């Protein structure tokens, strides 16, 4: 089917296990999450793919000609650290090039080399072997500091909407009786009143979602569900009855009609697929946000990608019209989009390190939507997105293939970063399985060669200088000029302002200096301000997001 032969370095096998034999290889898993994410990353071309007639068309994964290996680390009881580490070790042994990891801890409670942060440990082993690791940012947004998978060697991906919607007409005054309940938790509905009716439910955060409400309505004999909540991103597949999701404004309008009408009735029409009429991308309301509480000098997320109403393969669940596909939302869905793109970059640039691939993705990302305006957030916040929402921006696959310059990082750089984070030689040696000598460098966190700059504590009248170096991967003879967009209230200068490359000079360093003076530029104390640094040769625009927290008082931590 167009695939090249299996690479000679591949050592993987079809692993047999309980209720799993060799005939099960190359088939869908029982739960569906792994099937959905795997096919998003590298699914082959499939015509007429759809979910109950919605989103119909030609489906394909990010890298449809890539070879795909799947390692099961999660079971009914969840994802244990031992299973996650074993999956990483097996993938490394087998010779994978890119790892897509759509799992994460609830909150980054542990250090990067704590045995309980298996993703950070496993991914470190992977990048030490040149394997790019892409992971999801978490689904606890829009609250700040909810980002997970924050280790600097991981590509952490947030979620955005796409320009596709599934509108459904709700006609009041026709055909079916409609009844309203504020509480649709299981067991709360009166079956005598609910039977044969469309039920309007208002969401209760943290206690209910549309799926549980649908179960409750079905058990009570209801025939339809209108589910009102504070945001509208994500269709949420609902297989039991006819379900429609609306925002609180529409839900309140329907409720007002019910209270006015003597015999309220309604008709729910079938949804349609509309493409191109929506402004996109928008940051999904559930997408977890920075800043990074584990290491504030490391900007997370790195990037955002489509993660709302993503059509991909899914095990059939009994109804023939589902056809083995589902529409799912989450950063689990955005992660494999980027993993597939990373695989394409790796196929084009076999010698690039994981850090170089991450740099190419971040520095070429877009900050604007289809309307030409800056990307905004979905949900209750509805504000313009900043680097703690989108990192470098929305992924741009074509530009990422030819970034011009990259910010590279060695394994030794990461080791010294861990030293700065407070880990001693012995603990890091257990991680790296080699003898480590930590250098005494109090500026190391700021100088880690990331394609972004974050200074969590810039004190009043203080000057902070960070160092970066870029590697030329574009035209051999080229010159790049620095374009500076300074955060409000912060003086930002770059030295040198022009860098030139030739046959012998391929890597160059530069310094960026920041200064804050609250008397000259008064800003709210300890608030982050955002800007950017872009290197351009007229063809490439190598953009790094900048986040600075200017501090006037000394009540905030000096740790970075």
C-alpha positions as a Python dict, from the first residue, in 0.01 Angstrom:
ca = {
    (1, 'X'): (0, 0, 0),
    (2, 'X'): (284, 238, -77),
    (3, 'X'): (491, 174, 234),
    (4, 'X'): (862, 117, 216),
    (5, 'X'): (1004, -208, 357),
    (6, 'X'): (1047, -232, 732),
    (7, 'X'): (1377, -56, 822),
    (8, 'X'): (1665, -296, 885),
    (9, 'X'): (1730, -148, 1231),
    (10, 'X'): (1379, -244, 1350),
    (11, 'X'): (1379, -510, 1623),
    (12, 'X'): (1013, -512, 1722),
    (13, 'X'): (782, -813, 1740),
    (14, 'X'): (413, -885, 1788),
    (15, 'X'): (401, -941, 2164),
    (16, 'X'): (148, -1202, 2275),
    (17, 'X'): (-37, -1165, 2604),
    (18, 'X'): (-355, -1242, 2794),
    (19, 'X'): (-650, -1232, 2551),
    (20, 'X'): (-408, -1113, 2283),
    (21, 'X'): (-243, -1340, 2024),
    (22, 'X'): (-55, -1281, 1702),
    (23, 'X'): (-379, -1258, 1502),
    (24, 'X'): (-471, -947, 1704),
    (25, 'X'): (-170, -750, 1580),
    (26, 'X'): (-251, -477, 1329),
    (27, 'X'): (-606, -447, 1466),
    (28, 'X'): (-797, -200, 1680),
    (29, 'X'): (-767, -207, 2058),
    (30, 'X'): (-1065, -270, 2282),
    (31, 'X'): (-1096, 73, 2444),
    (32, 'X'): (-1036, 297, 2144),
    (33, 'X'): (-813, 576, 2278),
    (34, 'X'): (-499, 409, 2145),
    (35, 'X'): (-662, 330, 1812),
    (36, 'X'): (-778, 688, 1769),
    (37, 'X'): (-441, 847, 1852),
    (38, 'X'): (-237, 595, 1653),
    (39, 'X'): (-443, 641, 1338),
    (40, 'X'): (-423, 1021, 1379),
    (41, 'X'): (-45, 999, 1385),
    (42, 'X'): (8, 754, 1102),
    (43, 'X'): (-319, 615, 966),
    (44, 'X'): (-330, 524, 598),
    (45, 'X'): (-563, 692, 345),
    (46, 'X'): (-928, 589, 386),
    (47, 'X'): (-1205, 716, 159),
    (48, 'X'): (-1555, 800, 285),
    (49, 'X'): (-1455, 792, 650),
    (50, 'X'): (-1723, 944, 874),
    (51, 'X'): (-1899, 931, 1208),
    (52, 'X'): (-2270, 868, 1149),
    (53, 'X'): (-2247, 1064, 826),
    (54, 'X'): (-2064, 1357, 985),
    (55, 'X'): (-1718, 1479, 880),
    (56, 'X'): (-1730, 1256, 574),
    (57, 'X'): (-1434, 1250, 338),
    (58, 'X'): (-1085, 1116, 280),
    (59, 'X'): (-912, 1046, 612),
    (60, 'X'): (-538, 1014, 665),
    (61, 'X'): (-291, 1039, 949),
    (62, 'X'): (-9, 1289, 981),
    (63, 'X'): (248, 1048, 833),
    (64, 'X'): (38, 791, 641),
    (65, 'X'): (336, 605, 496),
    (66, 'X'): (516, 567, 828),
    (67, 'X'): (550, 232, 1000),
    (68, 'X'): (348, 225, 1321),
    (69, 'X'): (423, 35, 1643),
    (70, 'X'): (192, 51, 1944),
    (71, 'X'): (296, -20, 2304),
    (72, 'X'): (16, -82, 2551),
    (73, 'X'): (94, 74, 2889),
    (74, 'X'): (-257, 155, 3015),
    (75, 'X'): (-520, -89, 3138),
    (76, 'X'): (-852, -74, 3319),
    (77, 'X'): (-674, 37, 3638),
    (78, 'X'): (-493, 318, 3459),
    (79, 'X'): (-130, 369, 3353),
    (80, 'X'): (116, 243, 3613),
    (81, 'X'): (466, 386, 3620),
    (82, 'X'): (617, 41, 3574),
    (83, 'X'): (413, -23, 3257),
    (84, 'X'): (489, 323, 3116),
    (85, 'X'): (863, 280, 3173),
    (86, 'X'): (853, -69, 3024),
    (87, 'X'): (678, 66, 2715),
    (88, 'X'): (944, 336, 2674),
    (89, 'X'): (1226, 83, 2718),
    (90, 'X'): (1072, -156, 2466),
    (91, 'X'): (1018, 120, 2208),
    (92, 'X'): (1378, 238, 2250),
    (93, 'X'): (1507, -117, 2213),
    (94, 'X'): (1295, -178, 1902),
    (95, 'X'): (1435, 128, 1723),
    (96, 'X'): (1148, 377, 1691),
    (97, 'X'): (1218, 728, 1556),
    (98, 'X'): (930, 920, 1717),
    (99, 'X'): (717, 846, 2023),
    (100, 'X'): (362, 982, 2058),
    (101, 'X'): (257, 975, 2425),
    (102, 'X'): (-102, 1087, 2485),
    (103, 'X'): (-95, 1036, 2861),
    (104, 'X'): (19, 1240, 3160),
    (105, 'X'): (5, 1282, 3536),
    (106, 'X'): (-283, 1486, 3678),
    (107, 'X'): (-53, 1767, 3802),
    (108, 'X'): (329, 1783, 3788),
    (109, 'X'): (373, 1700, 4156),
    (110, 'X'): (704, 1521, 4125),
    (111, 'X'): (1053, 1612, 4007),
    (112, 'X'): (1163, 1519, 3658),
    (113, 'X'): (1369, 1227, 3782),
    (114, 'X'): (1138, 1118, 4061),
    (115, 'X'): (1045, 754, 4002),
    (116, 'X'): (678, 857, 3995),
    (117, 'X'): (723, 1075, 3685),
    (118, 'X'): (766, 783, 3449),
    (119, 'X'): (701, 990, 3136),
    (120, 'X'): (984, 1233, 3214),
    (121, 'X'): (1224, 947, 3292),
    (122, 'X'): (1123, 733, 2996),
    (123, 'X'): (1133, 1026, 2755),
    (124, 'X'): (1479, 1126, 2879),
    (125, 'X'): (1608, 777, 2795),
    (126, 'X'): (1444, 812, 2454),
    (127, 'X'): (1591, 1150, 2360),
    (128, 'X'): (1932, 1028, 2478),
    (129, 'X'): (1901, 776, 2191),
    (130, 'X'): (1789, 1043, 1945),
    (131, 'X'): (1416, 960, 1965),
    (132, 'X'): (1174, 1254, 1952),
    (133, 'X'): (903, 1239, 2222),
    (134, 'X'): (573, 1422, 2176),
    (135, 'X'): (318, 1434, 2456),
    (136, 'X'): (-14, 1591, 2548),
    (137, 'X'): (-39, 1905, 2762),
    (138, 'X'): (-339, 1790, 2968),
    (139, 'X'): (-710, 1868, 2971),
    (140, 'X'): (-747, 2083, 3282),
    (141, 'X'): (-770, 2426, 3117),
    (142, 'X'): (-838, 2708, 3104),
    (143, 'X'): (-692, 2732, 3457),
    (144, 'X'): (-330, 2852, 3471),
    (145, 'X'): (-42, 2623, 3581),
    (146, 'X'): (-229, 2305, 3486),
    (147, 'X'): (23, 2202, 3219),
    (148, 'X'): (166, 1850, 3243),
    (149, 'X'): (458, 1674, 3073),
    (150, 'X'): (674, 1981, 3134),
    (151, 'X'): (1023, 1829, 3104),
    (152, 'X'): (1228, 2046, 2864),
    (153, 'X'): (1318, 1749, 2643),
    (154, 'X'): (950, 1670, 2566),
    (155, 'X'): (748, 1840, 2291),
    (156, 'X'): (432, 1932, 2484),
    (157, 'X'): (121, 1994, 2274),
    (158, 'X'): (-195, 2191, 2355),
    (159, 'X'): (-524, 2164, 2166),
    (160, 'X'): (-709, 2392, 1925),
    (161, 'X'): (-1032, 2391, 1728),
    (162, 'X'): (-1058, 2348, 1351),
    (163, 'X'): (-1278, 2521, 1092),
    (164, 'X'): (-1541, 2246, 1099),
    (165, 'X'): (-1867, 2242, 1293),
    (166, 'X'): (-2179, 2027, 1320),
    (167, 'X'): (-2475, 2264, 1365),
    (168, 'X'): (-2814, 2123, 1457),
    (169, 'X'): (-3148, 2301, 1436),
    (170, 'X'): (-3364, 2307, 1750),
    (171, 'X'): (-3719, 2401, 1653),
    (172, 'X'): (-3937, 2500, 1946),
    (173, 'X'): (-4309, 2441, 1911),
    (174, 'X'): (-4311, 2120, 1704),
    (175, 'X'): (-4352, 1749, 1745),
    (176, 'X'): (-4213, 1649, 2083),
    (177, 'X'): (-4269, 1749, 2441),
    (178, 'X'): (-3970, 1905, 2613),
    (179, 'X'): (-3907, 1898, 2988),
    (180, 'X'): (-3629, 2064, 3182),
    (181, 'X'): (-3414, 1951, 3470),
    (182, 'X'): (-3125, 2136, 3629),
    (183, 'X'): (-2977, 1814, 3762),
    (184, 'X'): (-2940, 1518, 3526),
    (185, 'X'): (-2718, 1296, 3736),
    (186, 'X'): (-2803, 927, 3729),
    (187, 'X'): (-3102, 848, 3948),
    (188, 'X'): (-3214, 1211, 3974),
    (189, 'X'): (-3475, 1206, 3694),
    (190, 'X'): (-3839, 1116, 3748),
    (191, 'X'): (-3905, 841, 3494),
    (192, 'X'): (-4278, 918, 3487),
    (193, 'X'): (-4211, 1279, 3386),
    (194, 'X'): (-3910, 1215, 3163),
    (195, 'X'): (-4039, 923, 2953),
    (196, 'X'): (-4072, 1010, 2585),
    (197, 'X'): (-3942, 1363, 2632),
    (198, 'X'): (-3644, 1574, 2531),
    (199, 'X'): (-3454, 1675, 2844),
    (200, 'X'): (-3269, 2005, 2887),
    (201, 'X'): (-2977, 1968, 3128),
    (202, 'X'): (-2744, 2235, 3263),
    (203, 'X'): (-2394, 2104, 3328),
    (204, 'X'): (-2252, 2076, 3675),
    (205, 'X'): (-1872, 2114, 3651),
    (206, 'X'): (-1668, 1828, 3799),
    (207, 'X'): (-1979, 1615, 3864),
    (208, 'X'): (-2126, 1550, 3521),
    (209, 'X'): (-2057, 1552, 3148),
    (210, 'X'): (-2273, 1502, 2842),
    (211, 'X'): (-2213, 1126, 2834),
    (212, 'X'): (-2327, 1071, 3193),
    (213, 'X'): (-2625, 1299, 3135),
    (214, 'X'): (-2721, 1095, 2827),
    (215, 'X'): (-2708, 775, 3033),
    (216, 'X'): (-2931, 931, 3296),
    (217, 'X'): (-3184, 1052, 3039),
    (218, 'X'): (-3185, 714, 2864),
    (219, 'X'): (-3241, 526, 3190),
    (220, 'X'): (-3536, 755, 3267),
    (221, 'X'): (-3692, 687, 2925),
    (222, 'X'): (-3605, 1021, 2763),
    (223, 'X'): (-3570, 1039, 2384),
    (224, 'X'): (-3333, 1334, 2347),
    (225, 'X'): (-3087, 1554, 2536),
    (226, 'X'): (-3003, 1923, 2506),
    (227, 'X'): (-2692, 1980, 2716),
    (228, 'X'): (-2605, 2337, 2815),
    (229, 'X'): (-2253, 2424, 2934),
    (230, 'X'): (-2020, 2722, 2952),
    (231, 'X'): (-1821, 2635, 2639),
    (232, 'X'): (-1902, 2470, 2309),
    (233, 'X'): (-1576, 2316, 2184),
    (234, 'X'): (-1593, 1943, 2124),
    (235, 'X'): (-1889, 1751, 1984),
    (236, 'X'): (-1861, 1465, 2237),
    (237, 'X'): (-1979, 1145, 2071),
    (238, 'X'): (-2315, 1048, 2224),
    (239, 'X'): (-2437, 708, 2109),
    (240, 'X'): (-2739, 634, 2327),
    (241, 'X'): (-2988, 902, 2224),
    (242, 'X'): (-3004, 1218, 2013),
    (243, 'X'): (-2776, 1468, 2193),
    (244, 'X'): (-2716, 1836, 2124),
    (245, 'X'): (-2466, 2057, 2304),
    (246, 'X'): (-2537, 2428, 2345),
    (247, 'X'): (-2381, 2710, 2544),
    (248, 'X'): (-2546, 2863, 2850),
    (249, 'X'): (-2693, 3152, 2649),
    (250, 'X'): (-2886, 2922, 2417),
    (251, 'X'): (-2975, 2693, 2707),
    (252, 'X'): (-3120, 2988, 2899),
    (253, 'X'): (-3325, 3095, 2596),
    (254, 'X'): (-3474, 2748, 2572),
    (255, 'X'): (-3543, 2747, 2945),
    (256, 'X'): (-3725, 3081, 2913),
    (257, 'X'): (-3943, 2935, 2637),
    (258, 'X'): (-4027, 2632, 2852),
    (259, 'X'): (-4134, 2850, 3141),
    (260, 'X'): (-4352, 3071, 2919),
    (261, 'X'): (-4519, 2796, 2717),
    (262, 'X'): (-4817, 2609, 2857),
    (263, 'X'): (-4720, 2293, 2668),
    (264, 'X'): (-4356, 2332, 2556),
    (265, 'X'): (-4265, 2120, 2255),
    (266, 'X'): (-3953, 2093, 2039),
    (267, 'X'): (-3800, 1918, 1739),
    (268, 'X'): (-3432, 1818, 1714),
    (269, 'X'): (-3302, 1804, 1358),
    (270, 'X'): (-3013, 1594, 1238),
    (271, 'X'): (-2673, 1768, 1246),
    (272, 'X'): (-2491, 1885, 936),
    (273, 'X'): (-2122, 1919, 856),
    (274, 'X'): (-2008, 2275, 787),
    (275, 'X'): (-1650, 2350, 684),
    (276, 'X'): (-1478, 2684, 646),
    (277, 'X'): (-1735, 2914, 806),
    (278, 'X'): (-1568, 2916, 1148),
    (279, 'X'): (-1267, 3124, 1250),
    (280, 'X'): (-992, 2885, 1350),
    (281, 'X'): (-783, 2788, 1526),
    (282, 'X'): (-909, 2876, 1873),
    (283, 'X'): (-747, 2741, 2188),
    (284, 'X'): (-975, 2468, 2324),
    (285, 'X'): (-1114, 2561, 2664),
    (286, 'X'): (-1000, 2228, 2812),
    (287, 'X'): (-639, 2263, 2691),
    (288, 'X'): (-410, 2293, 2996),
    (289, 'X'): (-218, 2617, 3040),
    (290, 'X'): (117, 2738, 3162),
    (291, 'X'): (316, 2874, 3326),
    (292, 'X'): (521, 2568, 3405),
    (293, 'X'): (508, 2519, 3783),
    (294, 'X'): (786, 2258, 3782),
    (295, 'X'): (1049, 2477, 3612),
    (296, 'X'): (910, 2825, 3533),
    (297, 'X'): (1202, 2913, 3303),
    (298, 'X'): (1088, 2640, 3059),
    (299, 'X'): (795, 2763, 2849),
    (300, 'X'): (511, 2513, 2816),
    (301, 'X'): (319, 2418, 2610),
    (302, 'X'): (565, 2417, 2322),
    (303, 'X'): (299, 2430, 2053),
    (304, 'X'): (-69, 2369, 1978),
    (305, 'X'): (-242, 2155, 1716),
    (306, 'X'): (-595, 2039, 1624),
    (307, 'X'): (-759, 1857, 1914),
    (308, 'X'): (-1134, 1924, 1892),
    (309, 'X'): (-1378, 1693, 1712),
    (310, 'X'): (-1102, 1491, 1549),
    (311, 'X'): (-1232, 1210, 1329),
    (312, 'X'): (-1018, 899, 1353),
    (313, 'X'): (-1040, 521, 1374),
    (314, 'X'): (-1226, 370, 1667),
    (315, 'X'): (-1345, 18, 1751),
    (316, 'X'): (-1707, -40, 1645),
    (317, 'X'): (-1927, -42, 1953),
    (318, 'X'): (-2231, -229, 1829),
    (319, 'X'): (-2405, 13, 1596),
    (320, 'X'): (-2337, -56, 1230),
    (321, 'X'): (-2363, 309, 1126),
    (322, 'X'): (-2060, 408, 1335),
    (323, 'X'): (-1829, 233, 1085),
    (324, 'X'): (-1530, 217, 1316),
    (325, 'X'): (-1475, 594, 1355),
    (326, 'X'): (-1536, 846, 1629),
    (327, 'X'): (-1508, 1219, 1690),
    (328, 'X'): (-1298, 1278, 2001),
    (329, 'X'): (-1156, 1590, 2167),
    (330, 'X'): (-857, 1640, 2394),
    (331, 'X'): (-486, 1709, 2396),
    (332, 'X'): (-459, 1334, 2342),
    (333, 'X'): (-584, 1412, 1991),
    (334, 'X'): (-353, 1711, 1929),
    (335, 'X'): (-41, 1520, 2040),
    (336, 'X'): (-42, 1265, 1751),
    (337, 'X'): (-92, 1544, 1498),
    (338, 'X'): (247, 1684, 1598),
    (339, 'X'): (401, 1336, 1629),
    (340, 'X'): (305, 1266, 1268),
    (341, 'X'): (460, 1595, 1155),
    (342, 'X'): (774, 1518, 1358),
    (343, 'X'): (798, 1186, 1174),
    (344, 'X'): (783, 1369, 841),
    (345, 'X'): (1056, 1611, 953),
    (346, 'X'): (1269, 1317, 1066),
    (347, 'X'): (1227, 1145, 730),
    (348, 'X'): (1351, 1460, 556),
    (349, 'X'): (1629, 1543, 804),
    (350, 'X'): (1759, 1212, 937),
    (351, 'X'): (2046, 1374, 1129),
    (352, 'X'): (1834, 1623, 1324),
    (353, 'X'): (1817, 1580, 1700),
    (354, 'X'): (1487, 1582, 1894),
    (355, 'X'): (1568, 1938, 2006),
    (356, 'X'): (1622, 2052, 1646),
    (357, 'X'): (1285, 1902, 1544),
    (358, 'X'): (1113, 2074, 1837),
    (359, 'X'): (1282, 2403, 1741),
    (360, 'X'): (1163, 2372, 1381),
    (361, 'X'): (805, 2320, 1501),
    (362, 'X'): (806, 2605, 1755),
    (363, 'X'): (984, 2876, 1554),
    (364, 'X'): (771, 2832, 1241),
    (365, 'X'): (434, 2810, 1418),
    (366, 'X'): (153, 3054, 1340),
    (367, 'X'): (-1, 3306, 1581),
    (368, 'X'): (-292, 3407, 1357),
    (369, 'X'): (-622, 3250, 1261),
    (370, 'X'): (-809, 3216, 934),
    (371, 'X'): (-942, 3570, 979),
    (372, 'X'): (-592, 3715, 990),
    (373, 'X'): (-632, 3813, 1355),
    (374, 'X'): (-434, 3675, 1649),
    (375, 'X'): (-547, 3339, 1786),
    (376, 'X'): (-808, 3363, 2063),
    (377, 'X'): (-927, 3122, 2329),
    (378, 'X'): (-1254, 2929, 2327),
    (379, 'X'): (-1476, 2895, 2632),
    (380, 'X'): (-1534, 3127, 2923),
    (381, 'X'): (-1214, 3334, 2892),
    (382, 'X'): (-1238, 3443, 2527),
    (383, 'X'): (-912, 3637, 2549),
    (384, 'X'): (-628, 3667, 2302),
    (385, 'X'): (-400, 3366, 2339),
    (386, 'X'): (-52, 3412, 2487),
    (387, 'X'): (251, 3179, 2500),
    (388, 'X'): (115, 3005, 2812),
    (389, 'X'): (-183, 2904, 2599),
    (390, 'X'): (-17, 2824, 2266),
    (391, 'X'): (361, 2819, 2319),
    (392, 'X'): (517, 2915, 1986),
    (393, 'X'): (177, 2901, 1816),
    (394, 'X'): (-25, 2670, 1594),
    (395, 'X'): (179, 2406, 1414),
    (396, 'X'): (263, 2477, 1049),
    (397, 'X'): (389, 2152, 887),
    (398, 'X'): (514, 2300, 561),
    (399, 'X'): (722, 2574, 722),
    (400, 'X'): (859, 2334, 985),
    (401, 'X'): (1028, 2133, 710),
    (402, 'X'): (1247, 2433, 624),
    (403, 'X'): (1296, 2651, 935),
    (404, 'X'): (1624, 2817, 832),
    (405, 'X'): (1776, 2808, 1183),
    (406, 'X'): (1733, 2567, 1474),
    (407, 'X'): (1807, 2582, 1846),
    (408, 'X'): (1983, 2256, 1929),
    (409, 'X'): (2030, 2101, 2275),
    (410, 'X'): (2256, 1814, 2375),
    (411, 'X'): (2188, 1549, 2638),
    (412, 'X'): (2467, 1703, 2845),
    (413, 'X'): (2279, 2035, 2839),
    (414, 'X'): (1974, 1865, 2985),
    (415, 'X'): (2188, 1695, 3250),
    (416, 'X'): (2333, 2027, 3363),
    (417, 'X'): (1980, 2171, 3367),
    (418, 'X'): (1884, 1893, 3611),
    (419, 'X'): (2186, 1984, 3820),
    (420, 'X'): (2059, 2340, 3841),
    (421, 'X'): (1714, 2210, 3940),
    (422, 'X'): (1872, 2075, 4258),
    (423, 'X'): (1938, 1711, 4174),
    (424, 'X'): (2270, 1578, 4295),
    (425, 'X'): (2529, 1379, 4103),
    (426, 'X'): (2410, 1047, 4244),
    (427, 'X'): (2041, 1089, 4154),
    (428, 'X'): (2121, 1207, 3801),
    (429, 'X'): (2370, 923, 3758),
    (430, 'X'): (2089, 676, 3833),
    (431, 'X'): (1886, 839, 3553),
    (432, 'X'): (2166, 852, 3297),
    (433, 'X'): (2338, 530, 3408),
    (434, 'X'): (2674, 707, 3392),
    (435, 'X'): (2895, 918, 3619),
    (436, 'X'): (2786, 1283, 3632),
    (437, 'X'): (2972, 1595, 3741),
    (438, 'X'): (2738, 1887, 3798),
    (439, 'X'): (2876, 2227, 3700),
    (440, 'X'): (2816, 2524, 3925),
    (441, 'X'): (2622, 2759, 3700),
    (442, 'X'): (2345, 2965, 3860),
    (443, 'X'): (2224, 3089, 3522),
    (444, 'X'): (2181, 2753, 3356),
    (445, 'X'): (1800, 2740, 3356),
    (446, 'X'): (1775, 3067, 3164),
    (447, 'X'): (2053, 2968, 2924),
    (448, 'X'): (1914, 2626, 2827),
    (449, 'X'): (1908, 2658, 2448),
    (450, 'X'): (1530, 2646, 2408),
    (451, 'X'): (1350, 2807, 2111),
    (452, 'X'): (1181, 3037, 2365),
    (453, 'X'): (1285, 3271, 2646),
    (454, 'X'): (1113, 3284, 2985),
    (455, 'X'): (1232, 3487, 3283),
    (456, 'X'): (1008, 3422, 3585),
    (457, 'X'): (1171, 3686, 3807),
    (458, 'X'): (1297, 4010, 3654),
    (459, 'X'): (1334, 4244, 3949),
    (460, 'X'): (1294, 4619, 3930),
    (461, 'X'): (1607, 4795, 3798),
    (462, 'X'): (1768, 4456, 3735),
    (463, 'X'): (1940, 4357, 3411),
    (464, 'X'): (1926, 3993, 3300),
    (465, 'X'): (2111, 3860, 2997),
    (466, 'X'): (2042, 3519, 2844),
    (467, 'X'): (2248, 3339, 2581),
    (468, 'X'): (2125, 3134, 2287),
    (469, 'X'): (2291, 2976, 1986),
    (470, 'X'): (2143, 2886, 1650),
    (471, 'X'): (2249, 2635, 1389),
    (472, 'X'): (2209, 2721, 1022),
    (473, 'X'): (2010, 2451, 837),
    (474, 'X'): (1918, 2674, 541),
    (475, 'X'): (2126, 2844, 274),
    (476, 'X'): (2499, 2806, 340),
    (477, 'X'): (2575, 3174, 285),
    (478, 'X'): (2307, 3369, 467),
    (479, 'X'): (2259, 3661, 707),
    (480, 'X'): (1981, 3699, 963),
    (481, 'X'): (1858, 4019, 1125),
    (482, 'X'): (1695, 4030, 1469),
    (483, 'X'): (1339, 4162, 1492),
    (484, 'X'): (1243, 4243, 1851),
    (485, 'X'): (894, 4272, 1995),
    (486, 'X'): (965, 4362, 2358),
    (487, 'X'): (717, 4274, 2634),
    (488, 'X'): (535, 4583, 2758),
    (489, 'X'): (732, 4762, 3028),
    (490, 'X'): (1054, 4571, 2954),
    (491, 'X'): (1357, 4696, 2762),
    (492, 'X'): (1487, 4416, 2537),
    (493, 'X'): (1804, 4428, 2324),
    (494, 'X'): (1985, 4169, 2111),
    (495, 'X'): (2360, 4153, 2050),
    (496, 'X'): (2468, 4114, 1777),
    (497, 'X'): (2170, 4237, 1578),
    (498, 'X'): (2286, 4058, 1263),
    (499, 'X'): (2438, 3708, 1239),
    (500, 'X'): (2604, 3572, 922),
    (501, 'X'): (2677, 3214, 817),
    (502, 'X'): (2905, 3063, 554),
    (503, 'X'): (3073, 2733, 469),
    (504, 'X'): (3280, 2733, 789),
    (505, 'X'): (3047, 2920, 1029),
    (506, 'X'): (2733, 2714, 1090),
    (507, 'X'): (2664, 2783, 1459),
    (508, 'X'): (2650, 3129, 1617),
    (509, 'X'): (2569, 3259, 1964),
    (510, 'X'): (2387, 3575, 2061),
    (511, 'X'): (2277, 3748, 2381),
    (512, 'X'): (1941, 3895, 2475),
    (513, 'X'): (1932, 4152, 2757),
    (514, 'X'): (1622, 4251, 2955),
    (515, 'X'): (1574, 4548, 3188),
    (516, 'X'): (1267, 4656, 3384),
    (517, 'X'): (1200, 4990, 3551),
    (518, 'X'): (860, 5024, 3718),
    (519, 'X'): (893, 5402, 3752),
    (520, 'X'): (931, 5443, 3377),
    (521, 'X'): (689, 5167, 3276),
    (522, 'X'): (449, 5089, 3563),
    (523, 'X'): (289, 4745, 3521),
    (524, 'X'): (98, 4526, 3769),
    (525, 'X'): (349, 4358, 3997),
    (526, 'X'): (444, 3997, 3914),
    (527, 'X'): (232, 3988, 3600),
    (528, 'X'): (378, 3816, 3293),
    (529, 'X'): (423, 4020, 2979),
    (530, 'X'): (485, 3868, 2637),
    (531, 'X'): (686, 3945, 2328),
    (532, 'X'): (902, 3771, 2070),
    (533, 'X'): (1241, 3754, 1903),
    (534, 'X'): (1250, 3672, 1533),
    (535, 'X'): (1555, 3610, 1316),
    (536, 'X'): (1490, 3663, 946),
    (537, 'X'): (1687, 3644, 623),
    (538, 'X'): (1389, 3771, 425),
    (539, 'X'): (1268, 3418, 349),
    (540, 'X'): (1265, 3247, 689),
    (541, 'X'): (1115, 3395, 1005),
    (542, 'X'): (1257, 3207, 1304),
    (543, 'X'): (1034, 3327, 1587),
    (544, 'X'): (1087, 3260, 1958),
    (545, 'X'): (812, 3351, 2208),
    (546, 'X'): (924, 3557, 2508),
    (547, 'X'): (759, 3563, 2853),
    (548, 'X'): (886, 3798, 3127),
    (549, 'X'): (751, 3843, 3480),
    (550, 'X'): (859, 4183, 3606),
    (551, 'X'): (869, 4193, 3987),
    (552, 'X'): (861, 4512, 4193),
    (553, 'X'): (834, 4366, 4543),
    (554, 'X'): (1048, 4093, 4697),
    (555, 'X'): (765, 3870, 4814),
    (556, 'X'): (797, 3636, 4518),
    (557, 'X'): (1029, 3341, 4491),
    (558, 'X'): (1368, 3398, 4331),
    (559, 'X'): (1376, 3040, 4211),
    (560, 'X'): (1350, 2973, 3839),
}
